Amino acid sequence: MSETISCQRVREGYQRAREELLSARTNAGYWEGELSTSALSTATAVMALEMIRRHRPDDDHSLDSYIKQGIDWLATHQNEDGGWGDTVKSFSNISTSMLCHAVFHATKNSINYASVIVNARQYIDRIGGVEAVIARYGKDKTFSVPILTHCALAGLVDWKTIPALPFELSCLPARFYKTVRLPVVSYALPALIAIGQVRHHFCKPKNPVARVIRNLSIQKSLKKLISIQPSNGGFLEAAPLTSFVTMSLAGMGLVDHPVVKKGLQFLLDSARPDGSWPIDTNLATWTTTLSVNAIEGTLSEFEKAPIRDWLLNQQYKELHPYTSAEPGGWAWTDLPGGVPDADDTPGAILALLNLRSEESGTELSTEVRTALRNGVKWLLDLQNSNGGWPTFCRGWGTLPFDQSAADISAHAIRAIQAWLETDSLPEENALRTRAAHAITHSFRYLASVQRADGSWLPLWFGNQHIHDDENPVYGTARVLAAYATADRRNSSQALQAIDFLKSVQNPDGGWGGDATAPSSVEETALAIDTLLLIGVERNSPTIVQGLNWLLERVENGSFTESTPIGFYFAKLWYFEQLYPIIFSVSALHRAETDLKKCADGNLRLSLEEEDYRIMNAQEK
């Protein structure tokens, strides 16, 4: 028996997905996307507004409508089990459920939403309450302490049960943060200051020395907080982080503090018409680089130029006031709350290479060449001593977002390798030698963190159907791409990883986050794209069945349905409307390019009779 996928079918699928992606561009020519609405963001934003409302004159009702709409939205989107997930497609979790439950109490809505509150309380008790929150995050207090603070402000948690955060350490120069080992990750400095202060305000330490030190540190740390707040008020462009800071200061009565005023304005500006808030404002730089790299070389010069100019403008040219990052990196967004990181910087480097002008051939303009060189140097300076790359800060701490990560390291390798393949100038020789050594060092790191089954785990993506929210399919696909780019296809690590991806393909032809997860467009497209890139035969059962699954979704229009696979800070789930479209375009573009090499115009698969029978039964 045989199954045939024609070149025409792949070409039509690619064109349909590509047109969908191109239609999502802004008027300026780049992509902004749309992040999922978040119950967690909505709960924290409403709490921040409530803390401000409490300290305003009784006749000031300017925040009432925002608070009411937010509460109404939360009540409408409670899950059947009584809890809430981070997105409307997410399973309930203890963190978001406690935040949502608390805000109903804080806003005194216990009568109007009695059943909502009762069901939420039952869910929280069933899962384990405060102890479950602490257990979920372990030693990392970046998110567990803010959750408990939120609940304490609502009157549901005793301040004494909340660990004190040493906000006085924020008064030290940034170069000492690694030495003092702060109990939060690098990006959470605003929370350390604000939440540390509100906890100190309501529950001062018994130790008189600690009490004096913290009292003396209040004003200095608040000045630090002012200095690192973005111009639009949003820390990291994130409603939760901005809300935690705002509610903490407002809860102490500092409603007229400049940080609170700017934080409030950010929250009001980012509220959605339905009363909800997203997890972050946008991922414009990230979605744009992903889109450009998916389409890879098929844009006209008229389309390339504005994107290229826009991306060049997003590169940081000065020392970052928040993380003290050196110039040269890119953040995930074009907005002032962004922070340069080691995932968006490689994406931008690859995109600029794909956006080179056709008129100049392989030549790079002076501006682009300088930007690429600075971006590569920024990445090399960030590389950890173990060969991997962290997200934000080199060796800042031992917590996840400051440690080396396989998916980020692989992305850095791909970008640096692509830069090494461009024409060199004499003044770049030393940097190129350093870059080549960095790649070799990073592959040693990747080999050391590969799991026994051949997979790698990503830091920023997960799957809610998998134990511990892992997503080895995403991680393995991203790392394998680096092995392909660096021509290490036949290494033992690559071969093991290929076998892993093949072994977890679902019977329906698609992939989920692992063998036990339902197939999704995002994960299926990533697996196909990477397996083709690494050199798996285009007429193999794995590729044909995967392509058939993906093409069916494109043909019936369901390929635009997003899956919550994205992790934001502290494992906050999100989905992005452009991810399934971008990943589909990339996979089908690669498949179409590969199929053009096929002499008879068809991709044929010989199947055993039993395999065909199973597939046929599933289709029926």
N, C-alpha and C positions, 0 to 999 in steps of 0.2 A: 504494500500500500504506500501511497505517497501523498504528501501535502505540498502545495505550491503557493508561494507568495511571489506575485509578479513584481517586477520593477515598477510598473505603473501604479500598483496599489501602494507601494512604499512612497513613491514620488507624490501621489495625491495626498497621502496622509501627512507627509512632511509639509507640503504646501499649505494644507489646511491649518496645521498647528502653527506654522510660521506666520501666516496671515493673522491668526488670533494674537500672537505675540506682538507683531508689529502694530496692530490696532490698539494695543494697550499703552503705547507711548504717550508721553505728555506732549503738549504743543511745542515744547522746547526740544523735543526729539529724543529724550532719554526716558527711562522707566522709573516709576515711583512705586507701583504696586499698591497693595492694601493689606495691612495686617489684620488678623482676626480680632474681633471684639473679645474682651477679657472680663470675666466675672471678678477675678482678683484685682485687676486695675480699677474696676468700677467700685468695688467695696472700699479699697484704700482711698480712692479719690473722694468718695462721699464722706468717709471718716475725716479726711483733712478739711473738707468744707464745713462739716459739722463742728469741728474744734474751733474754726474761725467764727462761725455763726454764734457760738456760745459766748464769745467775748466781744461781740458787737452790740450796739444799742438795740433795745427791744423793737424799735420801729424800723430796723434795717432788715428787709426781707429779700434782698437781692440774690441770695443764694438758695432760697426756698425751692424754686422750681428745679434747679439742678439736683438738689438733694432728693426731692420727691421723684423725679424721673429716674434717677439712679436706683432708688429703692424699688420702684415699680419694675424696672428692668430685671433686677436681681430676683424678685419674687416670681416673675414670669419664667425665668430660666433656671429655676431650681431643678435638679435631677430627681428622678422618681425615688431614689434611695434616700432623699433628704439632704444630700450634699451638693456641692458645686464643683465643677472642673474648671481649669484655667480658661478653656474656650467652650463654645456651645457644642463642640464635638468631643469633648474630653470627658473621661471618667472622673467621678468625684474623687477629691483628695482632701486630706485632713487640713492642710494649710489654707487653701482657698475657702473651704467650708467654715473654718473658724473665723476667718476674716469677714465673710458674708454674714454669718450668724451675729457677730459682734456689732456690725453696723446697724442692724435692726434694733438692737438694744440702745445703742448710742443715740439714735435719732428718735427714740421713744415711739417705736411703731409696733410694740408688742400686742396691742389690741387689734389694730387693723390687719396684721398679718400673723395672727395667733397660730394657725396651722403650719405656716412656713417655718416659724421659729421652733415649734414643737418638733417637727420633722427633722430640722437641722440639729437640734439638741440631741435627739435620739441617734442620729448618724454620728455625731462627734463622740458621744459616749461609747458607741459601739466600736469606733475605730481606736479610741484611746486618748483623746483630748490632748492636753498639754504634753504629756509624756511621749505621745506619738509624734508630735511636732519636733520635739528635741531629738528623738531617735532618728527622724527622717534626715536631719542635716548633720548629725554627729558633732564633730569638733568645729565645724564651720558655723559661726554665729551670724554670718552675713544676713541670713533670712529668718532664722528661728527667733532671734531677739526682736526684730521688727514686728513679726507676727504677734508675739506675746505682748509687746508694747501697745500695739493696736487694740488688743483685747483688754489690756489694763486701762487704757483710756476710755473704753466702753464700760468699765466697772466689772468686768468678768474674770479678771486675773489679778491676783495680789502682786504688787510691785516687788515684794520680797522674793518672789519665785523667779524673777527675771534676772539673768546674769548681768552684772554691771559691765559696761563697755568702757575701756580706758580712754575716754575722749581726750585726755590731757596729752596723750602721745601724738596727737595730730599737730601739736605745737612744735614738734621736732622737725628739722629739715627732712625733705622727702628721701634723701639718700640713706637715712637711718631706719626707714620703715622695715626693710628686710631684717635688720639687726634686732629690732625690738619685737618682731614676729607678732604683728597685730592679729587679733582673732577674726578679722574679716579680710576679704580679698581686696585687691588694689582699687577696684572701681567703687567700693563701698565706703570710701572715706566720708562722704556727706552723712551717711547713716551712722557711722561711728560717732561723729560729732553730735548730731542732733538727738539721736536716740540715747547716746550716752548721757547727754545733758538732761533729758526729760526723766530718765531713770534716777539720776542723781538728785533732781529737783524733788521727786516724790519719795525717794528712799536713799538718804545719804549714808555713806559707809560708817561703820562703827569706829574704824581706825581713825584717830584724830589727824594723823599725818596725811593719810589719803584724802580725808575730807578737806584739809587746808589746800593741798596741792590741786585738787579738782576745783575748788572755789576760785583759786587764783588763775586757773586755766580757762574759765568760762568765756571771758571776753576775748582772749587771744584766739581761742579755737573758733569762736563765732566770726572773727575777722577772717580767719582762714576759710571758713565756709562761704563768706561773701566773695572772697577772691576766686574761688573755684566754681561758683555758680555761673552757668552759661548766660548769655545776654537775654535769652528768651525765658529764663527761669527753670527750664527743664533739665534736671540732672540726667545725663545719658539719653535724653529725649524720652525717658521712661516715666510713665504715670506712677507706677508703684514706688520707685525710689524717691521721686519728687514728692509724692504724697506722704511717705513715711517721714521725710524731713520736715515737711510743712505741718503735719499733724503734731509732731513732737514739739516743735517750737510754739505752735499755737496752743497746744495743751498746757504749756507753761505760762500762757498769757501773753506771749510775744507776738501778738497778731499784727502789730505795726512794724515789726522787724523787716528790713528790706528783703531778706531771703524769703520770708513768708509772703510778702506782697508779690514778688516775682513768681514764686511757686504757685500762688493762687491764680495768677494771670495765665500761666502755662496750662494749668488744669482746666480753666474755663475755655481756653482756646482749643484744647484738644478733645473736649467733650463731643460726642457724636449726637446727631439729631434724635436718636432713639433713647438717649439717656445713659449710654454706656461709654466706656473708655477702652482704647486699644492698649496692648502691652507696651507699645512704643509708637512714636509718631510715624516713621517710615523707615524702610531699608533701601532707600533710593540708590545709593552707590552700589550696594551689594546686588540688587536686582538688575541694575544696569550692566554691571560687569558680567554677571551670569548670562544675561541675554545676549550681549555682544559676543561672548565666548561660545555660546550655543549656536548662534547663526554663523559665526566664524567665516569672515571673508566674503559674505554674500551681500553686504550693504554697499550702496553706491557712495561715491565720494561726497555727494550732496547730503547723504544721511550720516556719513561718518564724521564729518567736520564738526558739527555742533556737539556731538557726544564727546569727541576727542577734547575739544576746548573745555567742555563742562567738567570732564574728568580731571584734566590738568588743573583746573581751578579748585578741585576738592583736595588736592595734596596739601598736607600741612607744611607751611614754610617757616614756622617758628616753633619754639619750645612750647609744648602743650601746658597750659596753666593747671590742668587737673592732675594728669598722671606724670608730668615732667618728661613726657616722651620727646625725643629729639625730632627735628623736622625730617620729612621724607615719607611718612606713612599716610595711609588713607583710613577713614572711618567707614561705618556702614551707611551713614546718612550724610546728606549735604547740609544738615541743620546744625546749629551751634552746640548742641548737646552731645555731638558725636565725639568719639575717642579713637585715635589711630590704633589699629590692631593688625595682627599677623595673619588674618584670614582675608580681610578686605584689601590689604596691600598687595598680596599676590594676585588677587582677582583683577585689580586695577592695572597691574603690570602686564598681565596677559591680554587684557582688553586693549590697552594702548598699542601693543604689538599687533593685535588683530585689526586695529583701526588705522594702521599706517596708510599713508596716501598711495594710491595706485600710480599716480603720476610720477612719484619719486622711486618707484620700484622697491628695492630692499633698503634704500636709504632712509634714515630717520632724520627728522628735523632736529635742529639743535635743542629746541625746547623739549621735545619728547625724549631725546637721548639723555638730557640732563635729569628729567623727571624719573626716567627708568633707573639711571645710575643711583640717584638719591634714594629711590625706593628699595633697590637691591641692598644698598649699604645699610639702610634702616633695618631691613630684615636680618642681615648678617650681624649687626650690633645687638639684635634681640635674641639671637640663638642661645639657648641654655648650654651649660657645660656638658650635659648628657647627649647633645646633638639634636635634641628636639626643639620645637618652637612653642612658647607659651602664647596666650592670647594677647596680653597687654604689656606686662612688665617682666623683664629678664630676672629670674631667680628671686622674685619679690617675696614669695612665701611658699608654703607647702599645701595650700588649698587648691582645689581643682582648676579654677580659672587663672591661676598663676603658675601652673605646672605645664610641662611639655604635653602636647596632645598630638595623637597620630594623624588625625585629619588635617589639622592646621599645618603640621610639619610637611605633610605630603603636598599641600597646596603651595607652600613656600618653595619646595624642591622644584615643582613644575614651573613656577615663575622664574626662578633663578636659572634653571636649565634653559628655558626659552630665551632669556636674556643672553646667556652665554653663546647661543647659536646665532646671534646678530653680529654684524660686522663690528670689529673692535677698533678702538683708537689706542695709540700708545699709552696715553695717560690712564687707560682703564686696565692695563695689564695686571697691576698688583691686586686690584679689586677682583679681577677674574680668577686669579690664582686662589685668592681667599675664598671665592664663591665655590670653586670646584672642590676645595677641601671641605667646605661646609656641607655640600651635598653628600659626599662620601661619609662624613661623620653622622649626618642625619639618617642615612640608610642603616647604619649600625644601630642607631636608636630604634628605628622602625622594626628591625629584626628582633630587637630585645623585648618589644612590647607586643609582638604578634602572639595571639593565643594559640593553644595547642591544636585547635581545629582549623587553623589557617586564617582566622579572621582578625580584624582590628576593630576597636570600638572608637566612635567619634566622641568629641566633647560636647558639641553644640546641637546634636540631633539625637532623637530617641524614638521609641515606638511604645505606645501605651499597652500594647498586647503582649509585650515581652517582659520577662522577669527583670526587675530593677530598671525598667524603662530603657533597656539597652537597644541599640540598633546596629548590629554587626554588619548587616547588608550595606547600610549607608557608609559606615566606616571603612569596610573592606573595599568598596567600589572607589572611594576617594583615594585610598592609599595605593591601590592597584594602578590608578591613573599615573601616579608618580613613577612607578616601576616601568610603565610603558614609555613615558616621556624620556626617561633616562636610559632606555634600551636595556632594561634588566628583566625582560620578559621571561627568560629561561632560568632565572634564579630560583632556588628552592622556595623562597618566601612567596614569590609570585605564583609559582605552580601550585603551592598549597592553597593560596588564596583563591585561585581560579576554581580549584576543586571544591572549596567551601561554597562559593557562589552557586556553582552548579548543584551542589547537594541540597541547598535550601530553596531551590525553585519550587514553587507550589505546583500541584497537579494541574491547576488551571492554566499554567504557563507563565503566570506572573510571579512577582516577589513581594514579600512584606519585609518587616525588619529582621525576621529570622524564620526558621522553618515553621513555626507555629502561628505566625501572624498572617492575617488576610492580605491578599495582594493589593497594592496601591499603585497609582500611576507614577508617583514620584520614585518609589523604590524600584519598580519594574524598569522604568526608563533609565535610571542610573545604572542598574545591573547590565542592561543591554549595551548601553553606551560604553561602559568600561570593558566589558568582555570583547566587544568589537575592537576597541582601541588596543587592548593587550594582545590581540591576534587570534582569538578563538574563531574557528572556521565559521564562515557565514552560513554554511549549509548544515551546521550541527543542530541536533534536536533542541539544545538549549536556546540557541538564538532564534530559530524559526518559531518555536512555541512562544517565546517571549515577545517577539515581534507581532505574532498573531494576536496575542492578548492586548498589546498596546494599540495596535491598529483598530481593533474592534472598538476600543474606547474613543479613539479619535473619530471614527466613522459615525458612532452614535452620539457624539458630542459630550460624553461624560468625562473626557480627559481633562476638563477644566475644574473638576471637583477636587478641592484641596483636602489633604489629610493632615491631622495635627502631628507632625513629626519634628517640628522645630522646637529646640530648647532655647529659651532666653536665659538671662542671668538666674542663677540659683534654681535651675530646672523648672522654669516657668514655661508651660507649653504655649505654642502658638502655631497657627498655620498662615501661610502667605498665598494669596490668590494666584500669584505668578509662578510659584514653584512647579506645579504639575505641567504647566504650559512650557516653561523654559526647559525642563528636563526632557519632555517629549520632543521638543524641537531638536535638542542636542542629539538624542538617540536616533531619531529618524533621519536627521541630516547625515550622521555618520553611516547609517545603514544605506541611505541612498547613494552616498559617495562610494561605498563598498560595492553596491550592486551594479554600479555602472561598469565595473570591471568584469562582471559576469557575462560571458560570451553569449549565452542563449537567452539572457534577459530574465531568467527565472532563478529562484532560490528553491532548491528541491531538497526534500527530507525523506529519507527512507526510514520507515518505522517498523518495528516488530508488530505483528498482528495484534498482540495483547495490548500494547501501548495505544495503538490506534483505536481499539475497541473502548478503552477507558476514556480517551479524549472525546470520542464520539458520544458516549453516554453522558459525559459532563455537559457537552454542548446542548444536548436535548433537554 
